[in-house]
């Protein structure tokens, strides 16, 4: 609570300062003035917006992002109806812009009627996903809905599908599928242990963002959440390269991969989902033959399972060959190495320290950068 000053104390405080009588009189009137504070133009504009277009955000529209750019200056949702007229957006405010009775216009009323009548509201467009009106280059990206995350966890945990298969079926990147499965596992573990979850916070944040929904009763495949077959940038392709090619040579993707590195696969095989290319070729060759496509998909899944089992066996053999010494804080691992594993130039991947990165030699001084022969 603010302490109160007695009139005698205030007079002694004012007279103690070396000020003129006119300044003392103005300070006394300013402190004890009973005149109502005048309403400024900015204050009037603020209340005018709160009573008019801003009233649409008092009760947010369910299932929508409710960003400022999605509404017109009259407070009507642009994608729900056409631009209203001036008569549809009549407003009633006080003389100084204080809150008063207002008519939000027929746009919001029509929107409420659409919600009550069960009419679907159009999905957000690109212009509706700009949370910052002054930054028109930023678009809010969609996130996975709770139903879609539950479906990802169910297909991996219950149906025992691989991460690659779930990624291609639901249109979600493999890294995101793996992250969702791990987080869902931790969430279920916390629920079993009786730990508190920040469910209200997560629900509030998800309500502000666009989401990719999943309908388990729909027969059509869900809309892809993101691009899942983008070609990753390999470290061997980031260096500068001069590669002469004869005019009679057919230079394709495989040739480009061999030019960068002998062990580098072509782009068709380095994409995250090469099986989708195979399935597209089979579907183009056997139109209307769902049995052939189903059989080919089953073969690809079996091949993927065999590769995963081979990787698990190799990892288990590597773990068994390593000598481990446990301490109270760390675990030391010792492995047998050979000096010849580093290669003749000491830059082979089998050498010690190769996993920490080997800088390329393409921009080092003294190196020959132009080709010396044509293969």
C-alpha positions as CSV (number, residue, x, y, z in Angstrom):
1,X,0.0,0.0,0.0
2,X,1.3,3.4,-1.0
3,X,2.1,5.6,2.1
4,X,0.1,8.7,2.6
5,X,1.6,12.1,3.1
6,X,0.1,14.6,5.5
7,X,-0.6,18.1,4.2
8,X,1.9,19.6,6.8
9,X,4.6,17.2,5.7
10,X,4.0,18.0,2.0
11,X,4.2,21.7,2.6
12,X,7.5,21.4,4.5
13,X,8.8,19.2,1.7
14,X,7.9,21.7,-1.0
15,X,9.2,24.7,0.9
16,X,12.5,23.1,1.7
17,X,13.5,23.0,-2.0
18,X,14.9,26.0,-3.6
19,X,12.1,26.5,-6.1
20,X,10.1,29.4,-7.2
21,X,6.6,30.0,-6.0
22,X,5.1,29.4,-9.4
23,X,6.7,25.9,-9.6
24,X,5.4,25.1,-6.0
25,X,1.9,26.1,-7.0
26,X,1.9,23.9,-10.1
27,X,3.3,20.9,-8.1
28,X,0.6,21.4,-5.5
29,X,-2.2,21.5,-8.1
30,X,-0.8,18.5,-9.9
31,X,-0.7,16.4,-6.8
32,X,-4.1,17.3,-5.4
33,X,-6.0,18.0,-8.6
34,X,-9.6,16.6,-8.8
35,X,-10.0,17.2,-12.5
36,X,-10.6,13.9,-14.4
37,X,-7.7,12.8,-16.5
38,X,-8.2,13.8,-20.2
39,X,-8.5,10.9,-22.7
40,X,-5.7,10.9,-25.3
41,X,-6.0,10.0,-28.9
42,X,-4.1,6.7,-28.3
43,X,-6.4,5.8,-25.4
44,X,-9.5,6.4,-27.6
45,X,-8.0,4.3,-30.4
46,X,-7.2,1.5,-28.0
47,X,-10.8,1.3,-26.6
48,X,-12.2,1.8,-30.1
49,X,-10.3,-1.3,-31.2
50,X,-11.2,-3.3,-28.1
51,X,-14.9,-2.6,-28.6
52,X,-14.8,-3.2,-32.3
53,X,-12.4,-5.5,-34.1
54,X,-10.7,-6.6,-31.0
55,X,-13.9,-8.0,-29.5
56,X,-13.6,-11.0,-31.9
57,X,-10.6,-12.2,-29.8
58,X,-12.5,-12.0,-26.5
59,X,-13.9,-15.5,-27.3
60,X,-11.4,-17.2,-29.6
61,X,-12.7,-19.2,-32.5
62,X,-12.2,-23.0,-31.7
63,X,-10.1,-25.0,-34.1
64,X,-8.4,-21.9,-35.6
65,X,-5.2,-20.0,-35.0
66,X,-7.0,-16.6,-34.5
67,X,-4.1,-14.5,-35.7
68,X,-4.6,-10.8,-36.5
69,X,-4.1,-11.2,-40.3
70,X,-7.0,-13.7,-40.5
71,X,-9.5,-10.9,-39.7
72,X,-10.4,-7.7,-41.6
73,X,-10.4,-4.2,-40.0
74,X,-14.0,-4.7,-39.0
75,X,-13.3,-7.9,-37.0
76,X,-14.8,-10.4,-39.5
77,X,-13.0,-13.6,-40.4
78,X,-11.9,-13.2,-44.0
79,X,-12.1,-16.8,-45.1
80,X,-15.6,-17.3,-43.6
81,X,-17.4,-14.6,-45.5
82,X,-16.9,-11.7,-47.9
83,X,-15.7,-8.3,-46.7
84,X,-18.6,-6.6,-44.9
85,X,-20.0,-3.2,-45.6
86,X,-19.9,-0.2,-43.3
87,X,-23.4,-0.8,-42.1
88,X,-22.5,-4.4,-41.0
89,X,-19.8,-3.1,-38.7
90,X,-21.5,-0.3,-36.8
91,X,-19.8,0.5,-33.5
92,X,-21.0,2.5,-30.5
93,X,-18.4,4.0,-28.1
94,X,-18.4,6.8,-25.6
95,X,-17.3,10.3,-26.3
96,X,-13.8,9.6,-24.9
97,X,-13.6,6.1,-26.4
98,X,-14.5,4.3,-23.1
99,X,-16.1,0.9,-23.2
100,X,-19.8,1.0,-24.2
101,X,-22.4,-1.0,-26.0
102,X,-21.2,-2.1,-29.4
103,X,-22.4,-4.1,-32.3
104,X,-19.7,-6.4,-33.6
105,X,-21.3,-6.6,-37.1
106,X,-22.9,-9.4,-39.0
107,X,-19.6,-11.1,-39.7
108,X,-19.1,-12.4,-36.2
109,X,-22.8,-13.2,-35.8
110,X,-22.7,-15.1,-39.1
111,X,-19.6,-16.9,-37.9
112,X,-21.3,-17.9,-34.6
113,X,-24.3,-19.2,-36.6
114,X,-22.0,-21.3,-38.8
115,X,-20.5,-22.8,-35.6
116,X,-23.9,-23.5,-34.1
117,X,-25.3,-24.9,-37.3
118,X,-22.4,-27.2,-37.8
119,X,-21.2,-25.7,-41.0
120,X,-17.5,-26.2,-41.6
121,X,-15.2,-23.2,-41.5
122,X,-12.6,-23.1,-44.3
123,X,-9.1,-24.1,-43.3
124,X,-6.4,-21.4,-42.7
125,X,-4.7,-20.1,-45.8
126,X,-1.1,-18.8,-46.0
127,X,-2.1,-15.2,-45.2
128,X,-4.0,-16.4,-42.1
129,X,-0.8,-18.0,-40.6
130,X,1.1,-14.8,-40.0
131,X,1.1,-14.1,-36.2
132,X,3.2,-10.9,-36.7
133,X,1.5,-8.4,-39.0
134,X,4.7,-6.5,-39.6
135,X,6.7,-9.6,-40.5
136,X,4.9,-10.9,-43.6
137,X,7.7,-13.4,-44.4
138,X,7.1,-15.6,-41.3
139,X,4.4,-18.3,-41.5
140,X,3.5,-20.4,-38.5
141,X,4.2,-24.0,-39.3
142,X,1.7,-26.8,-38.4
143,X,2.4,-29.2,-35.5
144,X,1.2,-32.8,-35.0
145,X,-2.2,-33.1,-33.3
146,X,-2.6,-35.3,-30.3
147,X,-4.6,-37.9,-32.3
148,X,-1.8,-38.1,-34.9
149,X,0.9,-38.6,-32.2
150,X,-1.2,-41.3,-30.6
151,X,-1.6,-43.0,-33.9
152,X,2.2,-43.0,-34.5
153,X,2.8,-44.5,-31.1
154,X,0.1,-47.2,-31.7
155,X,1.4,-48.3,-35.0
156,X,5.0,-48.7,-33.8
157,X,4.2,-50.1,-30.3
158,X,1.1,-52.2,-31.1
159,X,1.4,-53.1,-34.8
160,X,5.2,-53.4,-34.6
161,X,5.8,-51.4,-37.8
162,X,9.1,-49.8,-38.6
163,X,9.7,-46.1,-38.4
164,X,10.2,-45.9,-42.1
165,X,6.9,-47.6,-42.8
166,X,5.0,-45.3,-40.4
167,X,6.7,-42.3,-41.9
168,X,5.6,-43.2,-45.5
169,X,2.0,-44.0,-44.4
170,X,1.4,-40.9,-42.4
171,X,3.5,-38.4,-44.3
172,X,5.7,-37.5,-41.3
173,X,9.5,-37.3,-41.4
174,X,11.4,-40.3,-39.9
175,X,13.3,-38.2,-37.4
176,X,10.0,-36.7,-36.2
177,X,8.4,-40.2,-36.0
178,X,11.2,-41.4,-33.8
179,X,11.0,-38.3,-31.6
180,X,7.3,-38.8,-31.1
181,X,7.7,-42.4,-30.2
182,X,10.4,-41.7,-27.6
183,X,8.4,-38.8,-26.0
184,X,5.2,-40.8,-25.9
185,X,7.1,-43.7,-24.2
186,X,8.4,-41.2,-21.6
187,X,4.9,-39.8,-21.2
188,X,3.3,-43.2,-20.6
189,X,6.1,-44.0,-18.1
190,X,5.4,-40.8,-16.2
191,X,1.7,-41.6,-16.0
192,X,2.4,-45.0,-14.6
193,X,4.7,-43.5,-12.0
194,X,2.1,-40.9,-11.0
195,X,4.0,-37.8,-12.1
196,X,2.3,-34.6,-13.0
197,X,2.0,-33.6,-16.6
198,X,1.8,-30.1,-18.0
199,X,-1.4,-31.1,-20.0
200,X,-3.2,-27.7,-19.6
201,X,-0.1,-25.9,-20.8
202,X,0.3,-28.2,-23.8
203,X,-3.4,-27.9,-24.7
204,X,-3.2,-24.1,-24.6
205,X,-0.1,-23.9,-26.8
206,X,-1.6,-26.4,-29.3
207,X,-4.7,-24.2,-29.5
208,X,-2.6,-21.3,-30.8
209,X,-0.8,-23.3,-33.6
210,X,-2.0,-24.8,-36.8
211,X,-2.2,-28.6,-36.6
212,X,-2.2,-31.7,-38.8
213,X,-5.2,-33.8,-37.8
214,X,-5.8,-37.5,-38.2
215,X,-9.2,-39.1,-38.7
216,X,-9.0,-42.9,-37.8
217,X,-12.4,-43.5,-39.5
218,X,-11.4,-42.1,-42.9
219,X,-10.6,-44.5,-45.7
220,X,-8.5,-42.0,-47.6
221,X,-4.8,-41.6,-46.7
222,X,-4.1,-38.6,-44.4
223,X,-2.7,-35.4,-45.8
224,X,1.1,-35.3,-45.5
225,X,2.4,-33.3,-42.6
226,X,5.7,-32.4,-44.4
227,X,8.0,-33.4,-47.2
228,X,9.5,-36.8,-46.2
229,X,11.7,-37.6,-49.2
230,X,14.1,-34.6,-49.3
231,X,17.6,-35.5,-50.3
232,X,20.0,-35.0,-47.3
233,X,23.3,-33.1,-47.9
234,X,26.2,-35.5,-47.8
235,X,29.5,-34.3,-46.4
236,X,31.3,-35.6,-49.6
237,X,29.2,-33.2,-51.8
238,X,30.1,-30.0,-49.9
239,X,33.6,-29.7,-51.3
240,X,34.7,-28.0,-54.5
241,X,35.2,-30.3,-57.4
242,X,36.4,-30.0,-61.0
243,X,35.5,-33.2,-62.9
244,X,36.1,-33.4,-66.7
245,X,33.6,-35.4,-68.7
246,X,34.0,-36.7,-72.3
247,X,31.4,-35.5,-74.7
248,X,30.4,-39.0,-75.6
249,X,29.8,-40.0,-72.0
250,X,26.3,-40.2,-70.5
251,X,26.7,-38.4,-67.2
252,X,23.8,-39.3,-64.8
253,X,23.2,-39.3,-61.0
254,X,25.3,-42.4,-60.5
255,X,28.2,-40.8,-62.4
256,X,27.9,-37.7,-60.2
257,X,28.0,-39.7,-57.1
258,X,31.1,-41.6,-58.2
259,X,32.8,-38.3,-59.0
260,X,32.4,-37.1,-55.4
261,X,33.3,-40.4,-53.8
262,X,33.6,-44.0,-54.9
263,X,31.4,-45.2,-52.0
264,X,28.7,-42.5,-52.5
265,X,25.3,-43.8,-53.6
266,X,23.3,-41.9,-56.3
267,X,20.6,-39.6,-55.2
268,X,17.8,-42.1,-56.0
269,X,19.2,-44.4,-53.3
270,X,20.2,-41.8,-50.8
271,X,16.7,-40.4,-50.3
272,X,15.0,-41.3,-47.0
273,X,12.3,-43.5,-48.8
274,X,13.8,-45.2,-51.8
275,X,11.0,-47.8,-51.6
276,X,8.5,-45.2,-52.6
277,X,10.2,-44.9,-56.0
278,X,10.1,-48.6,-56.4
279,X,6.4,-48.7,-55.5
280,X,5.6,-45.9,-57.9
281,X,7.4,-47.8,-60.8
282,X,5.5,-51.0,-59.9
283,X,2.2,-49.0,-59.8
284,X,2.9,-47.5,-63.2
285,X,3.8,-50.8,-64.8
286,X,0.8,-52.7,-63.3
287,X,-2.1,-50.4,-63.3
288,X,-5.1,-51.7,-61.4
289,X,-3.2,-54.6,-60.0
290,X,-3.4,-54.0,-56.3
291,X,-2.2,-57.5,-55.5
292,X,1.1,-56.9,-57.3
293,X,1.6,-53.6,-55.5
294,X,0.7,-55.2,-52.1
295,X,3.2,-58.1,-52.8
296,X,6.0,-55.7,-53.7
297,X,5.3,-53.6,-50.6
298,X,5.5,-56.8,-48.5
299,X,8.9,-57.7,-50.1
300,X,10.3,-54.3,-49.4
301,X,9.2,-54.5,-45.7
302,X,10.9,-57.9,-45.4
303,X,14.1,-56.5,-46.9
304,X,14.0,-53.6,-44.5
305,X,13.5,-55.9,-41.5
306,X,16.5,-58.1,-42.7
307,X,18.7,-55.0,-42.9
308,X,17.6,-53.8,-39.4
309,X,18.4,-57.3,-38.0
310,X,21.8,-57.3,-39.6
311,X,22.6,-53.8,-38.2
312,X,21.5,-55.0,-34.7
313,X,23.8,-58.1,-35.0
314,X,26.7,-55.9,-36.1
315,X,26.2,-53.5,-33.2
316,X,25.9,-56.3,-30.7
317,X,29.1,-57.9,-32.0
318,X,30.9,-54.5,-31.8
319,X,29.6,-54.1,-28.2
320,X,30.8,-57.6,-27.2
321,X,34.3,-57.0,-28.7
322,X,34.9,-53.8,-26.8
323,X,36.5,-54.0,-23.4
324,X,34.5,-52.0,-20.8
325,X,35.7,-50.8,-17.4
326,X,33.1,-49.2,-15.2
327,X,33.9,-46.5,-12.7
328,X,31.6,-44.7,-10.2
329,X,31.1,-41.9,-12.8
330,X,32.2,-43.1,-16.2
331,X,32.5,-46.2,-18.4
332,X,35.8,-46.6,-20.3
333,X,35.7,-48.5,-23.6
334,X,38.9,-50.0,-25.2
335,X,39.0,-51.4,-28.7
336,X,41.8,-52.9,-30.7
337,X,42.9,-50.8,-33.7
338,X,45.3,-51.1,-36.6
339,X,47.4,-48.3,-37.9
340,X,46.7,-49.5,-41.5
341,X,43.0,-48.7,-41.0
342,X,43.7,-45.0,-41.6
343,X,44.8,-45.7,-45.2
344,X,47.9,-44.5,-47.1
345,X,47.0,-40.8,-46.7
346,X,45.7,-41.2,-43.1
347,X,42.2,-39.9,-44.1
348,X,40.3,-43.2,-44.4
349,X,37.1,-43.6,-42.4
350,X,38.5,-46.6,-40.5
351,X,41.1,-44.5,-38.8
352,X,41.0,-43.3,-35.3
353,X,39.2,-40.0,-34.9
354,X,37.5,-40.1,-38.3
355,X,34.1,-39.7,-36.6
356,X,35.1,-36.3,-35.4
357,X,35.4,-35.1,-38.9
358,X,38.2,-34.8,-41.5
359,X,38.5,-31.3,-43.2
360,X,38.6,-31.5,-47.0
361,X,41.7,-30.5,-48.9
362,X,39.9,-28.7,-51.8
363,X,40.7,-25.2,-50.6
364,X,44.1,-25.8,-49.0
365,X,47.1,-24.0,-50.4
366,X,49.4,-26.0,-52.6
367,X,46.8,-28.5,-53.6
368,X,46.1,-29.1,-57.3
369,X,42.5,-28.1,-58.0
370,X,42.3,-28.5,-61.8
371,X,42.0,-32.0,-63.3
372,X,45.1,-33.6,-64.6
373,X,43.6,-36.4,-66.6
374,X,40.3,-37.5,-68.2
375,X,39.0,-40.9,-67.2
